[in-house]
């Protein structure tokens, strides 16, 4: 769906500066909590993994055998191409990387809000910067976004790449690339955006599907040419090792499989049940995403496919639900004041995913004398929310 043809209003520069200040103030509670007051042994542990992979490339040590420093001892779990993205981080002190990565996540979330809500924002006329700040601020307090900042994660950038790829008008940075290319690059960093290829096939967008696969394959082959043994180790060994991903049955895994590991049958019956439930969710989700595509609603289309990825993936940590930002903006639409149900739905989803309900569930279950079922419901709240 194209952007409005009305002329863009002249926006005074000081309003953009004021909007930047508002976003910085909105981000400060999260940043202060996780960058200033957080225990040092848990400080930015995931960006440390990416940086450590870059160090491995620069020093020639095995990428998938190296661990971050104690007490975390975390391995690198992503495709080899992602390790190259850690090289620039390896050139900076870790303390600088933590602050820089947080700032980049805030900027990425702001950019997601801008591109996904642009048609709504331009209705604010010369006040568009403050409208952007007002929409971005609550997005930074969502539990998945908050958790991404807590760990120093990549999900904000994965979501942004997909939004830039599919929402029209595409930003200048993406216009020279065919549609699907940025999604392919995201796939080469993290495998879960591969669900978009399935969506392209369902909607018979053969060119986009081929472009996504080709771009992912190209950078993966380039990484293999530079690091052949590392690539072989990932695709034949590290990728199939579930222990590298952390405790799959833990509360932080808010996928359907995580839910079933906590509550469902174990072994083969549990696997079969997961495949049936995940298949049903995928069938419904891809039908809904195709409907949004045919309706000319790329933001809704992205939101549905992103949430399907979170639900059907074997492991979806809380911060993988960064897609909720797109969900909220899809619900708002272009004129939420004319369709109040859209506004209230967006508010409800925002509040739901701000409350950190899975952690409430952990606290509840810690009280052995309390009834278990409310705690289990809270523990799996993000699955239900998805």
C-alpha positions as CSV (number, residue, x, y, z in Angstrom):
1,X,0.0,0.0,0.0
2,X,1.5,3.3,-1.1
3,X,2.2,6.2,1.2
4,X,-0.2,9.2,1.1
5,X,0.3,11.5,-1.8
6,X,-0.2,14.7,0.1
7,X,2.8,17.0,0.3
8,X,5.0,16.4,3.3
9,X,4.8,19.2,5.8
10,X,7.8,21.4,6.7
11,X,8.9,20.2,10.1
12,X,11.1,22.6,12.2
13,X,14.4,21.0,13.1
14,X,14.0,21.6,16.8
15,X,11.0,19.3,16.9
16,X,13.2,16.4,15.6
17,X,15.7,17.3,18.4
18,X,12.8,17.3,20.9
19,X,11.6,14.0,19.7
20,X,15.1,12.5,20.0
21,X,15.2,13.8,23.6
22,X,11.8,12.2,24.4
23,X,12.9,8.9,23.0
24,X,16.2,9.1,25.0
25,X,14.2,9.8,28.2
26,X,11.8,7.0,27.5
27,X,14.8,4.6,26.9
28,X,16.7,5.7,30.0
29,X,14.9,3.6,32.6
30,X,15.6,0.4,30.6
31,X,19.2,1.5,29.8
32,X,20.0,2.5,33.4
33,X,18.5,-0.8,34.7
34,X,20.5,-3.0,32.4
35,X,23.7,-1.0,31.8
36,X,24.3,0.7,35.2
37,X,22.5,-1.2,37.9
38,X,22.7,-4.8,36.4
39,X,25.1,-7.3,37.9
40,X,28.4,-7.3,36.0
41,X,28.4,-11.1,35.6
42,X,25.1,-10.9,33.6
43,X,26.0,-7.6,31.7
44,X,25.1,-7.7,28.0
45,X,25.8,-11.5,27.8
46,X,24.5,-12.0,24.3
47,X,26.3,-9.2,22.6
48,X,29.4,-10.6,24.3
49,X,28.7,-13.8,22.4
50,X,28.6,-11.9,19.1
51,X,31.7,-10.0,20.0
52,X,33.5,-13.1,21.0
53,X,32.8,-14.7,17.6
54,X,34.4,-11.7,16.0
55,X,37.4,-12.1,18.3
56,X,37.6,-15.8,17.3
57,X,37.8,-14.8,13.6
58,X,40.5,-12.2,14.2
59,X,42.6,-14.6,16.4
60,X,42.0,-17.8,14.4
61,X,40.5,-19.8,17.2
62,X,37.5,-22.1,16.6
63,X,34.3,-20.1,16.5
64,X,32.0,-22.8,17.8
65,X,34.3,-24.2,20.5
66,X,35.0,-20.8,22.2
67,X,33.0,-19.7,25.2
68,X,32.4,-16.3,26.7
69,X,34.1,-15.7,30.1
70,X,32.9,-17.3,33.3
71,X,30.3,-17.5,34.9
72,X,28.2,-17.5,31.7
73,X,30.3,-19.7,29.4
74,X,28.0,-19.1,26.5
75,X,28.8,-20.5,23.0
76,X,28.2,-18.8,19.7
77,X,25.0,-20.5,18.1
78,X,24.4,-18.5,14.9
79,X,25.4,-19.2,11.3
80,X,29.0,-18.4,10.3
81,X,28.0,-15.2,8.4
82,X,26.8,-13.8,11.7
83,X,30.2,-14.2,13.2
84,X,31.6,-11.7,10.6
85,X,29.2,-9.1,11.9
86,X,30.9,-9.5,15.2
87,X,34.3,-8.4,13.9
88,X,33.7,-4.6,14.2
89,X,32.5,-5.2,17.8
90,X,35.7,-7.1,18.5
91,X,37.7,-4.0,17.7
92,X,36.0,-2.0,20.5
93,X,36.2,-2.4,24.3
94,X,33.4,-4.5,25.6
95,X,32.1,-1.7,27.8
96,X,31.7,0.6,24.8
97,X,30.0,-2.2,22.8
98,X,27.3,-2.6,25.5
99,X,26.3,1.0,25.4
100,X,26.6,1.3,21.7
101,X,24.5,-1.8,21.1
102,X,21.8,-0.5,23.4
103,X,21.7,2.8,21.5
104,X,21.5,0.9,18.2
105,X,18.6,-1.2,19.5
106,X,16.7,1.9,20.5
107,X,17.4,3.5,17.1
108,X,16.3,0.2,15.3
109,X,13.1,0.1,17.3
110,X,12.5,3.8,16.4
111,X,13.1,3.0,12.7
112,X,10.7,0.0,12.9
113,X,8.0,2.3,14.3
114,X,8.7,4.9,11.6
115,X,8.5,2.6,8.6
116,X,5.6,0.5,10.0
117,X,3.5,3.5,11.1
118,X,4.6,6.1,8.5
119,X,1.1,6.6,7.0
120,X,-0.3,7.2,10.5
121,X,2.5,9.4,11.5
122,X,2.3,11.7,8.5
123,X,-1.2,12.6,9.6
124,X,0.4,14.5,12.5
125,X,1.6,17.1,10.0
126,X,4.4,19.3,11.3
127,X,4.2,17.5,14.6
128,X,5.3,14.2,13.1
129,X,8.5,14.0,15.1
130,X,6.6,14.1,18.4
131,X,4.1,11.6,17.1
132,X,6.9,9.3,16.3
133,X,8.4,9.7,19.8
134,X,5.0,9.1,21.4
135,X,4.6,5.9,19.5
136,X,8.1,4.7,20.1
137,X,8.3,5.3,23.8
138,X,5.8,2.6,24.9
139,X,7.4,0.2,22.4
140,X,10.7,0.4,24.3
141,X,8.9,-0.7,27.5
142,X,7.5,-3.9,25.9
143,X,8.9,-7.0,27.6
144,X,10.5,-8.5,24.5
145,X,12.1,-5.1,23.6
146,X,13.2,-4.7,27.2
147,X,14.7,-8.2,27.3
148,X,16.5,-7.6,24.0
149,X,18.2,-4.6,25.6
150,X,18.9,-6.6,28.7
151,X,20.9,-9.2,26.9
152,X,22.2,-7.2,23.9
153,X,20.3,-9.1,21.3
154,X,19.9,-8.9,17.5
155,X,16.1,-9.2,17.1
156,X,15.5,-5.4,16.7
157,X,17.8,-5.5,13.6
158,X,16.2,-8.7,12.2
159,X,12.7,-7.2,12.5
160,X,13.9,-3.9,11.0
161,X,15.4,-5.7,8.0
162,X,12.1,-7.5,7.2
163,X,10.1,-4.2,7.6
164,X,12.5,-2.3,5.3
165,X,12.2,-5.1,2.8
166,X,8.4,-5.3,2.5
167,X,6.8,-2.1,3.6
168,X,6.2,0.5,0.9
169,X,7.6,2.9,0.1
170,X,10.9,1.2,0.8
171,X,13.7,3.3,2.3
172,X,16.4,4.6,-0.1
173,X,18.8,2.2,1.5
174,X,16.7,-0.8,0.4
175,X,15.3,0.4,-3.0
176,X,18.3,-0.7,-5.0
177,X,17.9,-4.3,-3.6
178,X,15.2,-6.6,-5.0
179,X,12.5,-7.5,-2.5
180,X,13.5,-10.5,-0.4
181,X,17.2,-9.7,-0.3
182,X,17.1,-8.1,3.2
183,X,15.1,-11.0,4.5
184,X,17.7,-13.4,3.0
185,X,20.5,-11.5,4.8
186,X,18.4,-11.8,8.0
187,X,18.1,-15.5,7.4
188,X,21.9,-15.8,7.1
189,X,22.2,-14.2,10.6
190,X,19.3,-16.0,12.3
191,X,17.4,-18.9,10.7
192,X,13.9,-18.0,11.9
193,X,13.2,-15.3,9.2
194,X,13.1,-18.3,6.9
195,X,9.3,-18.5,7.6
196,X,9.0,-15.6,5.1
197,X,10.1,-17.8,2.3
198,X,7.2,-20.1,3.2
199,X,4.9,-17.1,3.1
200,X,6.2,-16.0,-0.3
201,X,5.6,-19.5,-1.6
202,X,2.1,-19.6,-0.2
203,X,1.3,-16.2,-1.8
204,X,3.0,-17.3,-5.1
205,X,5.7,-14.6,-5.0
206,X,8.3,-16.8,-6.6
207,X,10.7,-14.0,-7.3
208,X,10.8,-12.8,-3.7
209,X,11.2,-16.3,-2.4
210,X,14.0,-17.0,-4.8
211,X,15.7,-13.7,-4.0
212,X,15.6,-14.4,-0.2
213,X,17.0,-17.9,-0.6
214,X,19.7,-16.7,-3.1
215,X,20.9,-13.8,-1.0
216,X,21.0,-16.1,2.1
217,X,22.9,-18.7,0.1
218,X,25.3,-16.2,-1.4
219,X,26.5,-14.7,1.9
220,X,26.6,-18.2,3.5
221,X,28.8,-19.5,0.7
222,X,31.0,-16.5,1.0
223,X,31.4,-17.2,4.7
224,X,32.1,-20.9,3.8
225,X,34.8,-19.8,1.4
226,X,36.6,-17.8,4.1
227,X,35.9,-20.2,7.0
228,X,35.3,-23.6,5.5
229,X,36.0,-25.7,8.6
230,X,33.9,-23.4,10.7
231,X,31.0,-23.5,8.3
232,X,31.2,-27.3,8.1
233,X,31.1,-27.5,11.9
234,X,28.0,-25.3,12.1
235,X,25.9,-27.1,9.5
236,X,26.9,-30.7,10.5
237,X,27.2,-30.4,14.2
238,X,26.5,-27.1,16.1
239,X,23.2,-26.5,14.4
240,X,21.8,-29.9,15.6
241,X,23.0,-29.5,19.2
242,X,20.0,-28.4,21.3
243,X,22.2,-27.9,24.4
244,X,23.8,-24.9,22.8
245,X,20.5,-23.0,23.0
246,X,20.0,-23.2,26.7
247,X,17.3,-25.0,28.7
248,X,14.5,-25.5,26.1
249,X,11.9,-26.2,28.8
250,X,12.7,-23.0,30.7
251,X,10.2,-20.2,31.1
252,X,12.1,-17.9,28.7
253,X,11.3,-20.2,25.8
254,X,7.9,-18.9,24.8
255,X,7.3,-21.1,21.8
256,X,4.6,-23.7,21.5
257,X,7.3,-26.3,21.9
258,X,8.5,-24.6,25.1
259,X,5.0,-24.6,26.5
260,X,4.6,-28.3,25.7
261,X,8.0,-29.2,27.2
262,X,6.8,-27.6,30.5
263,X,3.3,-29.1,30.5
264,X,2.8,-31.7,27.8
265,X,3.9,-35.4,27.3
266,X,7.6,-36.1,26.9
267,X,9.4,-38.1,24.2
268,X,7.8,-39.1,20.9
269,X,4.2,-38.3,22.0
270,X,5.3,-34.8,22.9
271,X,7.1,-34.3,19.6
272,X,4.1,-35.5,17.6
273,X,1.8,-33.2,19.6
274,X,4.1,-30.3,19.0
275,X,4.2,-31.0,15.2
276,X,0.4,-31.2,15.1
277,X,-0.2,-28.0,17.1
278,X,2.6,-26.0,15.3
279,X,1.3,-27.2,11.9
280,X,-2.2,-26.0,12.8
281,X,-0.8,-22.6,13.8
282,X,1.3,-22.3,10.7
283,X,-1.7,-23.2,8.5
284,X,-3.9,-20.6,10.1
285,X,-1.2,-18.0,10.3
286,X,0.0,-18.3,6.7
287,X,-3.7,-18.0,5.5
288,X,-4.1,-14.9,7.6
289,X,-0.8,-13.4,6.3
290,X,-1.9,-14.1,2.7
291,X,-5.2,-12.4,3.4
292,X,-3.3,-9.3,4.7
293,X,-1.1,-9.4,1.6
294,X,-4.1,-9.5,-0.7
295,X,-5.7,-6.6,1.3
296,X,-2.6,-4.5,0.7
297,X,-1.6,-4.4,4.3
298,X,2.1,-5.2,4.4
299,X,2.4,-4.2,8.1
300,X,-0.3,-6.7,9.1
301,X,1.3,-9.3,6.8
302,X,4.7,-8.8,8.5
303,X,3.1,-8.9,12.0
304,X,1.4,-12.2,11.4
305,X,4.4,-14.0,9.8
306,X,6.7,-12.7,12.6
307,X,4.4,-14.1,15.3
308,X,4.0,-17.4,13.5
309,X,7.8,-17.7,13.5
310,X,7.8,-17.1,17.3
311,X,5.1,-19.7,17.9
312,X,6.3,-22.6,15.6
313,X,10.1,-22.2,16.1
314,X,11.5,-24.9,18.5
315,X,13.0,-22.2,20.7
316,X,11.7,-18.6,20.9
317,X,13.1,-16.6,23.8
318,X,11.1,-13.7,25.1
319,X,13.2,-11.2,23.1
320,X,12.3,-13.0,19.9
321,X,8.8,-11.4,20.3
322,X,10.2,-8.0,19.2
323,X,7.6,-8.6,16.5
324,X,5.0,-7.3,18.9
325,X,6.1,-3.8,17.9
326,X,4.9,-4.5,14.4
327,X,1.7,-6.1,15.8
328,X,0.8,-3.0,17.8
329,X,1.3,-0.8,14.7
330,X,-0.6,-3.1,12.5
331,X,-3.5,-3.0,14.9
332,X,-3.5,0.8,15.0
333,X,-3.7,1.1,11.3
334,X,-3.9,4.5,9.6
335,X,-6.9,6.1,11.5
336,X,-7.4,4.4,14.8
337,X,-9.5,7.3,16.1
338,X,-12.1,6.3,13.5
339,X,-12.0,2.6,14.4
340,X,-11.9,2.6,18.2
341,X,-11.6,-1.1,18.4
342,X,-8.2,-0.9,16.7
343,X,-7.0,1.6,19.2
344,X,-8.2,-0.4,22.2
345,X,-6.8,-3.6,20.7
346,X,-3.4,-1.9,20.3
347,X,-3.5,-0.6,23.8
348,X,-4.4,-4.1,25.2
349,X,-1.6,-5.8,23.4
350,X,0.9,-3.1,24.5
351,X,-0.2,-3.5,28.1
352,X,-0.2,-7.3,28.0
353,X,3.4,-7.5,26.6
354,X,4.6,-4.8,29.0
355,X,3.6,-6.7,32.2
356,X,6.3,-9.4,32.1
357,X,3.7,-12.0,32.9
358,X,6.0,-15.1,32.4
359,X,8.1,-13.8,35.3
360,X,5.0,-13.4,37.4
361,X,4.4,-17.0,36.8
362,X,7.8,-18.0,38.0
363,X,7.2,-16.0,41.2
364,X,3.8,-17.6,41.7
365,X,5.1,-21.2,41.2
366,X,7.8,-20.5,43.8
367,X,5.0,-20.6,46.4
368,X,4.5,-24.3,46.8
369,X,1.3,-23.9,48.9
370,X,-0.4,-21.8,46.2
371,X,-2.6,-23.5,43.5
372,X,-0.4,-24.3,40.5
373,X,-2.6,-23.6,37.5
374,X,-2.6,-19.7,37.8
375,X,1.2,-19.8,37.8
376,X,1.3,-22.1,34.8
377,X,-1.1,-19.8,32.9
378,X,1.1,-16.8,33.7
379,X,4.3,-18.7,33.0
380,X,3.1,-19.3,29.4
381,X,1.5,-15.9,28.9
382,X,3.6,-14.9,25.9
383,X,2.6,-18.1,24.0
384,X,-1.0,-17.2,24.7
385,X,-0.4,-13.6,23.7
386,X,1.2,-14.7,20.4
